[in-house]
Amino acid sequence: MKISTLPRIGASMLTLGASTFLVLAYNASFWRTFFSATGGIRLGNLPVYVGAFAALVLLFNAVLTLVNFRFVIKPVLTALFLGASFASYFMNRYGVAIDASMVQNVVETDTREAHELLSWQMLQTVTLLGIVPSLLVWRLPLRFPPMRRGLFLKLGTVVLSVVAVTALLMLLFKTLAPAVREHRELRFLLTPTNMFQATHGYLKRKWAMPAVIAPLGKDAGRGVKWAAARGRRTVTVIVAGETARAANFSLNGYGRQTNPLLLAQPGLINFRNVSSCGTATAVSIPCVFSNLGRHDYTADKAASREGLLDVLSHAGFDVLWRDNNSGCKGVCDRVRYEDVSRPQPGMPPCGAEECHDEQLLAGLRQAIHDSTRDLVIVLHQKGSHGPEYWKRYPAAFGKFGPVCRTNELEECSRESIVAAYDNTILYTDLVLSKTIDLLRAASAEDDVDTSMLYFSDHGESLGEHNMYLHGAPYIISPAEQRQVPMMLWMSDGFRERFRIDHACLAARTAQPFSHDNVFHTVLGMLNVNTAVYNPKLDVVHPCSRDN
């Protein structure tokens, strides 16, 4: 029998069926975590599982009942099914959770990054769990009661559902309370409520963004160490890495030799215990260039005030941001900006689809030579951004293998995913080593004092705990997404000029640092005096021979 010839069903049955479908079809990640949080799957827990399932169905049904009106309920369910199908796909495939930062990542990503996430598996999931049930809903004939009676029935349904949910929660409180309290990630995994919470959080931040940017460090000026410089310029390069995790740097003890060139660089200081401000670029980059610190950082606070690059400009530096990623997330809005990510025909190291990170160095030596001012240059890498790791490096750097060459990571072995990722770190090793060589040459040939500070914005999950990529809510994020590399190199002239003790810095490499230290370390190593500088957060300050 065709659907169109079926007798009409009550609209209340549709919401109940849709609620059941939502709880069952889109929440595999939630239920896996829930089963683990309640002690694992066992027969004695069956009442807890049934009770939790019934409570969620009733809760969803109560909410859907509020919008169960003719010409409203079908569009609402269609939006829910489509949105939930996308959310379910990413949670199941990559082990991600949905929060405000994840929504921000989606909104602020560029088309190239978004394209890398497209796959046949995604199309199949969205078709099966999004399009098919939506079409079914649109073809179902519904029967709505008269308006007055319908409102009375809706009110009764909502009240009874809420009462039943409350009763179930009270009965199961002894088991559910510790599970929810100790596994706060559950709220980021329950679909579709996580989508609404995340979207609300993102929009709340977005609407709070002020139109006026408050100045920061307007009092910034050069310290006394500049007086004896005898006209020598400085060039400081800050390399903002992308998705590089500390665990895969051989400088930090990783088994594979992923940093052969940096290992041979004289004078390189590698900090081995550094935490990121966030687990996604959209959070970490604004945070690390602000003076807020992770615990005080919010997107609206960072967007409402100037940051590190502005303070350096106030102090008289010429500041340039070069980008091979998806933009600077607002931190470079008031300084010079160059986008080198667009492939140009016949211009290596750009391929047909994207430019590799060596493009960040193209023409940089000449720019330093031609400049007449003290420079601070930020190089924003594409780095190790996934899931298409094999695209992040030239073929010559495919040392480790075999490598995963698809964005459908579930089709690859973990070993091949890690191999492709390690090749990106090997290529970053070249880019950073070339940067140091360029600065060393500039120091010798152009009579300038040079330095380089490198850090990654966040790390990456490569299958640990069944998680991939990054962007997990910080409170539940694994160490692989939070522990990042950071290193510092200074020319002999730079160290002498600013009286920095190299041996002292080398002795601090195992101490715990974080992105919170970057703002103040840059100001300290460049001897910038300003009220917003905090010497306690300056990694270099204890090693200044003037202290």
Legacy VTK file of the C-alpha trace (Angstrom):
# vtk DataFile Version 3.0
C-alpha trace
ASCII
DATASET POLYDATA
POINTS 547 float
0.000 0.000 0.000
1.296 3.444 -0.897
1.966 5.872 1.950
-0.401 8.389 0.386
-3.279 5.875 0.723
-2.638 5.111 4.388
-5.150 6.397 6.908
-4.076 9.587 8.597
-2.193 9.165 11.843
-2.453 11.454 14.833
0.156 14.191 14.887
1.060 13.178 18.450
2.126 9.757 17.164
4.537 11.454 14.767
6.315 13.349 17.540
6.557 10.220 19.686
7.949 8.204 16.782
10.350 10.987 15.813
11.571 11.264 19.419
12.233 7.538 19.562
14.057 7.687 16.232
16.215 10.618 17.386
17.305 8.802 20.532
18.040 5.567 18.671
19.489 6.605 15.324
21.817 9.516 16.082
23.284 8.770 19.482
25.709 5.877 19.118
28.515 7.972 20.649
26.284 9.000 23.536
25.196 5.462 24.338
28.746 4.083 24.139
29.898 6.668 26.662
26.786 6.191 28.811
27.283 2.412 28.982
30.908 2.938 30.000
29.972 5.602 32.561
27.504 3.257 34.278
29.917 0.375 34.629
29.684 -1.331 31.257
26.990 -3.372 29.558
25.569 -5.924 31.953
22.194 -7.409 32.702
21.956 -5.753 36.125
22.056 -2.329 34.460
19.109 -3.064 32.176
16.636 -0.981 34.253
19.039 1.979 34.061
19.342 1.679 30.285
15.601 1.323 29.751
14.837 4.145 32.177
17.380 6.507 30.585
16.076 5.675 27.108
12.463 6.276 28.155
13.373 9.540 29.896
15.121 10.884 26.777
12.266 9.861 24.487
9.719 11.525 26.759
11.852 14.643 27.090
12.277 14.980 23.320
8.574 14.258 22.836
7.628 17.036 25.273
9.769 19.552 23.377
8.501 18.477 19.941
4.924 18.636 21.195
5.389 22.380 21.725
5.945 22.847 17.963
3.525 20.168 16.812
1.351 22.363 14.613
0.259 22.065 11.021
2.849 23.558 8.616
5.424 23.634 11.445
6.210 20.122 12.667
7.355 18.689 9.326
9.913 21.454 8.575
11.169 21.210 12.160
11.665 17.454 11.943
13.368 17.797 8.566
15.865 20.288 10.004
16.436 18.046 13.014
17.022 14.912 10.951
19.410 16.625 8.538
21.364 18.407 11.240
21.517 15.337 13.456
22.726 13.185 10.565
25.736 15.476 10.020
26.463 15.655 13.753
26.148 11.901 14.128
28.508 11.289 11.226
31.321 13.422 12.646
30.892 12.112 16.186
30.922 8.477 15.075
33.700 8.783 12.489
36.109 11.086 14.290
35.105 10.825 17.943
34.443 14.574 18.152
31.950 16.260 20.451
29.637 19.141 19.565
30.096 22.396 21.483
30.210 26.134 20.755
33.840 25.966 19.629
32.977 23.243 17.133
30.195 25.403 15.675
32.687 28.265 15.454
35.089 25.994 13.570
32.353 25.094 11.094
31.331 28.709 10.534
34.891 30.028 10.186
36.413 27.220 8.114
37.227 27.919 4.483
35.953 25.974 1.491
39.189 24.025 1.074
39.120 22.742 4.655
35.430 21.915 4.351
36.047 20.044 1.093
38.559 17.779 2.815
35.840 16.513 5.148
33.473 15.500 2.353
33.259 11.779 1.622
30.997 9.084 0.258
30.519 7.840 3.799
29.156 11.242 4.779
26.788 11.228 1.801
25.557 7.748 2.715
24.998 8.716 6.356
23.188 11.941 5.528
21.058 10.158 2.939
20.119 7.287 5.235
19.628 9.244 8.456
18.744 12.676 7.113
17.114 12.675 3.683
15.185 9.379 3.789
13.415 9.997 7.136
12.691 13.577 6.086
11.022 12.407 2.891
9.048 9.856 4.858
7.826 12.560 7.256
6.690 14.753 4.362
4.690 11.928 2.800
2.955 10.861 6.016
-0.686 12.037 6.174
-1.346 13.622 9.558
-4.486 14.216 11.550
-4.601 17.290 13.784
-7.382 17.778 16.385
-9.382 21.020 16.522
-7.370 23.955 17.829
-8.831 24.185 21.366
-8.800 20.454 21.955
-5.343 20.237 20.400
-3.916 22.821 22.777
-5.397 20.957 25.750
-3.919 17.661 24.537
-0.492 19.289 23.969
-0.503 20.759 27.455
-1.422 17.390 28.928
1.278 15.608 26.927
3.959 18.056 28.037
2.920 17.914 31.698
2.697 14.117 31.781
6.039 13.779 29.949
7.789 16.124 32.378
6.289 14.321 35.376
7.321 10.937 33.997
10.864 12.156 33.236
11.158 13.584 36.753
9.974 10.334 38.281
12.443 8.289 36.221
15.334 10.552 37.136
14.472 10.287 40.810
14.304 6.492 40.624
17.633 6.292 38.778
19.336 9.191 40.548
21.779 7.023 42.504
23.232 5.628 39.278
22.782 8.579 36.952
24.121 11.356 39.199
27.720 10.098 39.500
27.766 9.024 35.840
26.728 12.472 34.607
28.922 14.301 37.117
32.055 12.308 36.262
31.401 12.167 32.518
30.518 15.718 31.597
31.191 14.924 27.963
27.749 13.269 27.810
26.070 16.635 27.289
28.254 17.249 24.236
27.289 13.867 22.774
23.491 13.828 23.134
22.009 14.683 19.742
20.207 16.936 18.876
20.396 18.834 22.194
24.147 19.304 21.730
23.486 21.116 18.439
21.155 23.603 20.106
23.443 24.177 23.076
26.455 24.662 20.824
24.670 26.978 18.403
23.232 29.028 21.258
26.678 29.324 22.830
28.260 30.397 19.556
25.564 32.967 18.755
25.709 34.318 22.293
29.423 34.936 21.832
28.911 36.380 18.372
26.181 38.804 19.416
28.313 39.910 22.359
31.110 41.058 20.052
31.554 44.826 20.507
31.789 47.230 17.598
34.575 49.215 19.278
37.990 47.676 19.934
39.561 48.769 23.215
43.231 49.776 22.919
45.884 47.703 24.649
49.430 48.682 25.492
49.275 52.178 24.072
52.104 52.999 26.482
54.411 50.423 24.849
57.936 51.596 24.177
61.485 50.320 23.779
63.472 49.547 26.920
66.997 50.636 27.783
68.570 47.679 25.978
67.735 49.370 22.666
69.964 52.345 23.452
73.202 50.417 22.912
72.069 48.755 19.684
74.013 51.161 17.429
71.369 51.139 14.723
71.140 47.370 14.247
67.620 46.268 13.370
65.808 43.256 14.796
63.758 40.662 12.964
61.608 38.275 14.999
59.634 35.529 13.278
56.729 33.954 15.157
55.677 30.692 13.525
52.117 29.715 14.467
51.942 26.004 13.739
48.785 24.087 12.923
47.689 20.813 14.528
51.192 19.759 15.546
51.183 17.679 18.709
54.240 17.509 20.929
54.100 13.716 21.237
55.198 13.208 17.615
58.281 15.452 17.738
61.477 13.447 18.090
62.862 16.478 19.946
60.426 15.436 22.687
61.473 11.782 22.661
59.240 10.361 19.896
60.594 7.114 18.479
60.578 8.155 14.833
63.134 10.707 13.697
60.734 13.482 12.724
63.087 16.398 13.564
66.497 15.588 12.080
67.184 19.142 10.868
66.064 20.938 14.009
68.108 18.520 16.094
71.190 19.758 14.245
70.374 23.481 14.646
72.818 25.155 17.026
71.235 27.220 19.771
67.685 25.860 19.458
65.741 25.770 22.736
62.933 23.171 22.737
60.307 23.389 25.480
58.945 19.914 26.135
55.963 20.559 28.433
53.640 23.130 26.848
49.827 23.242 26.950
47.580 24.953 24.434
44.845 27.466 25.164
42.287 25.564 23.127
41.842 22.504 20.946
40.877 24.363 17.771
42.420 27.181 15.742
39.411 29.458 16.215
40.056 29.443 19.971
43.815 29.033 20.306
44.968 31.683 17.847
42.911 34.563 19.334
43.805 33.320 22.827
47.558 32.997 22.358
47.854 36.486 20.853
45.801 38.025 23.662
46.898 38.816 27.208
43.886 37.083 28.741
45.233 33.622 29.429
43.233 30.430 29.032
41.182 30.744 32.226
40.025 34.298 31.459
39.724 33.905 27.697
36.398 34.212 25.944
35.885 34.992 22.289
34.048 38.237 23.013
36.737 39.453 25.421
39.501 38.757 22.908
37.562 40.400 20.087
36.826 43.482 22.196
40.441 44.489 22.714
43.717 44.757 20.869
46.312 42.019 21.178
50.007 41.281 20.994
50.471 42.493 17.431
48.842 45.820 18.277
51.100 46.296 21.307
54.139 45.637 19.104
52.846 48.194 16.599
52.426 50.735 19.392
56.054 50.076 20.343
57.200 50.973 16.833
57.628 47.585 15.168
56.605 46.883 11.598
54.284 43.860 11.909
53.422 41.455 9.094
51.134 38.410 9.136
51.712 35.822 6.379
49.010 33.187 6.129
48.952 29.743 4.555
45.892 28.704 6.528
42.310 29.920 6.853
43.029 33.408 8.206
44.156 34.950 11.465
40.795 34.815 13.316
40.817 38.582 13.799
44.192 38.981 15.521
45.882 40.554 12.494
43.072 42.915 11.502
45.160 46.043 12.219
48.524 44.966 10.771
49.824 44.092 7.302
48.444 40.827 5.976
49.563 38.584 3.114
47.671 35.484 1.995
50.109 33.035 0.390
47.739 30.056 0.437
46.348 30.461 -3.068
48.111 28.319 -5.672
49.790 30.301 -8.431
50.582 28.556 -11.740
54.249 27.637 -11.991
55.042 28.886 -8.479
56.400 26.076 -6.313
55.901 24.914 -3.636
52.249 25.334 -4.601
50.489 22.382 -6.160
47.219 22.235 -8.017
45.139 22.365 -4.830
47.166 24.197 -2.201
50.522 25.683 -1.237
52.875 23.901 1.083
54.322 25.818 3.998
57.608 26.663 2.290
55.575 29.266 0.423
55.541 31.255 3.677
59.273 31.837 3.176
59.050 32.891 -0.475
60.542 36.386 -0.870
60.973 36.747 2.895
64.759 37.049 2.771
64.504 39.933 0.312
61.761 41.604 2.362
64.025 41.543 5.407
66.898 42.956 3.372
64.786 45.780 1.943
63.144 46.787 5.216
64.425 49.745 7.201
62.456 49.054 10.389
62.441 46.492 13.171
60.228 43.611 12.046
57.940 41.100 13.687
56.655 38.570 11.172
54.027 35.930 11.916
53.970 32.855 9.676
50.685 30.936 10.008
51.201 27.375 8.800
48.897 24.846 7.216
51.043 22.442 9.189
49.469 19.073 9.966
45.811 19.898 9.414
43.751 16.777 8.833
42.168 14.568 7.839
44.023 14.734 4.493
47.469 14.681 6.054
49.145 13.420 2.890
48.401 16.727 1.160
50.336 18.762 3.736
53.810 17.857 2.464
55.644 17.389 -0.864
56.065 13.810 -2.092
59.764 13.855 -1.170
58.785 13.941 2.502
56.799 10.715 2.408
59.486 8.971 4.471
57.123 7.037 6.710
54.557 4.698 5.257
52.406 3.289 3.963
50.213 6.342 4.398
46.471 6.845 4.538
45.395 8.699 1.380
41.704 9.233 2.045
39.704 11.496 4.319
37.602 8.487 5.320
39.914 7.565 8.178
37.852 4.526 9.139
39.099 2.874 5.944
42.741 3.244 7.019
44.792 1.454 9.600
45.891 3.563 12.527
49.498 2.939 11.507
48.938 4.500 8.078
47.198 7.530 9.605
50.086 8.073 12.015
52.613 7.627 9.203
50.973 10.334 7.109
50.810 12.609 10.138
54.474 11.993 10.976
55.410 13.028 7.453
53.739 16.396 8.084
55.916 16.847 11.183
58.987 15.901 9.134
58.064 18.622 6.647
57.470 21.152 9.431
60.981 20.274 10.594
62.278 21.457 7.206
60.210 24.650 7.218
61.371 25.647 10.691
64.980 24.764 9.942
64.850 26.829 6.742
63.393 29.720 8.732
66.308 29.577 11.155
68.822 29.363 8.291
67.201 32.386 6.644
67.376 34.389 9.863
70.964 33.320 10.513
71.923 34.499 7.018
70.115 37.799 7.526
71.950 38.310 10.791
75.304 37.814 9.114
74.667 39.655 5.852
72.265 42.470 6.753
73.600 43.377 10.173
70.335 42.524 11.965
69.616 40.622 15.174
67.171 37.785 14.610
65.033 35.320 16.539
62.306 32.725 15.945
59.552 31.528 18.269
57.495 28.510 17.194
54.426 26.998 18.808
51.471 25.001 17.544
47.897 26.157 18.056
46.710 22.753 19.306
47.422 19.065 18.942
45.629 16.188 17.245
44.049 12.846 18.084
45.197 9.991 15.870
42.961 7.207 17.118
43.739 7.241 20.835
40.543 6.613 22.818
38.838 6.157 19.417
39.186 9.902 18.778
40.466 11.595 15.638
41.245 15.165 14.579
40.796 17.895 17.225
38.270 20.343 18.632
37.144 18.343 21.671
35.754 20.506 24.501
38.821 21.437 26.535
37.452 20.049 29.776
37.255 16.537 28.298
39.969 16.804 25.649
42.787 14.230 25.656
46.395 15.274 26.203
47.143 14.637 22.530
44.990 17.644 21.621
46.440 19.916 24.346
50.165 19.183 24.499
51.934 21.220 21.823
55.507 21.859 20.700
57.208 25.188 21.393
60.771 26.239 20.596
62.900 29.355 20.543
65.987 30.265 18.517
68.016 33.478 18.816
71.047 34.649 16.902
74.210 35.376 18.867
73.685 39.080 18.271
70.084 38.917 19.535
71.126 37.172 22.746
73.943 39.638 23.370
71.794 42.646 22.548
69.056 41.695 24.989
71.462 40.029 27.449
69.736 36.638 27.454
71.497 33.680 29.064
71.228 30.704 26.708
72.306 28.148 29.308
69.641 29.433 31.699
66.925 28.975 29.052
68.199 25.508 28.200
67.786 24.575 31.857
64.083 25.539 31.761
62.996 23.296 28.873
61.272 20.689 31.059
59.280 23.215 33.095
55.517 23.464 32.433
54.539 26.354 30.180
51.495 27.197 28.099
50.131 29.556 25.483
49.631 31.999 28.356
53.394 32.614 28.288
53.638 33.626 24.626
52.264 37.197 24.867
54.615 38.169 27.681
57.625 36.238 26.368
57.562 38.093 23.043
57.340 41.461 24.809
60.069 40.459 27.265
62.563 39.114 24.747
62.140 42.286 22.657
62.513 44.510 25.754
59.123 46.199 25.248
58.047 48.196 28.287
54.303 48.410 28.893
51.903 48.093 31.803
50.293 45.003 30.228
53.560 43.038 30.372
53.783 40.466 33.175
57.368 39.312 33.799
56.104 36.313 35.795
54.693 34.862 32.557
57.772 35.707 30.486
59.768 32.523 29.845
62.899 34.560 29.058
62.739 37.016 31.986
64.475 34.807 34.609
67.318 34.350 32.122
67.961 38.035 31.464
71.382 38.919 32.806
70.063 42.323 33.923
67.778 40.727 36.536
LINES 1 548
547 0 1 2 3 4 5 6 7 8 9 10 11 12 13 14 15 16 17 18 19 20 21 22 23 24 25 26 27 28 29 30 31 32 33 34 35 36 37 38 39 40 41 42 43 44 45 46 47 48 49 50 51 52 53 54 55 56 57 58 59 60 61 62 63 64 65 66 67 68 69 70 71 72 73 74 75 76 77 78 79 80 81 82 83 84 85 86 87 88 89 90 91 92 93 94 95 96 97 98 99 100 101 102 103 104 105 106 107 108 109 110 111 112 113 114 115 116 117 118 119 120 121 122 123 124 125 126 127 128 129 130 131 132 133 134 135 136 137 138 139 140 141 142 143 144 145 146 147 148 149 150 151 152 153 154 155 156 157 158 159 160 161 162 163 164 165 166 167 168 169 170 171 172 173 174 175 176 177 178 179 180 181 182 183 184 185 186 187 188 189 190 191 192 193 194 195 196 197 198 199 200 201 202 203 204 205 206 207 208 209 210 211 212 213 214 215 216 217 218 219 220 221 222 223 224 225 226 227 228 229 230 231 232 233 234 235 236 237 238 239 240 241 242 243 244 245 246 247 248 249 250 251 252 253 254 255 256 257 258 259 260 261 262 263 264 265 266 267 268 269 270 271 272 273 274 275 276 277 278 279 280 281 282 283 284 285 286 287 288 289 290 291 292 293 294 295 296 297 298 299 300 301 302 303 304 305 306 307 308 309 310 311 312 313 314 315 316 317 318 319 320 321 322 323 324 325 326 327 328 329 330 331 332 333 334 335 336 337 338 339 340 341 342 343 344 345 346 347 348 349 350 351 352 353 354 355 356 357 358 359 360 361 362 363 364 365 366 367 368 369 370 371 372 373 374 375 376 377 378 379 380 381 382 383 384 385 386 387 388 389 390 391 392 393 394 395 396 397 398 399 400 401 402 403 404 405 406 407 408 409 410 411 412 413 414 415 416 417 418 419 420 421 422 423 424 425 426 427 428 429 430 431 432 433 434 435 436 437 438 439 440 441 442 443 444 445 446 447 448 449 450 451 452 453 454 455 456 457 458 459 460 461 462 463 464 465 466 467 468 469 470 471 472 473 474 475 476 477 478 479 480 481 482 483 484 485 486 487 488 489 490 491 492 493 494 495 496 497 498 499 500 501 502 503 504 505 506 507 508 509 510 511 512 513 514 515 516 517 518 519 520 521 522 523 524 525 526 527 528 529 530 531 532 533 534 535 536 537 538 539 540 541 542 543 544 545 546
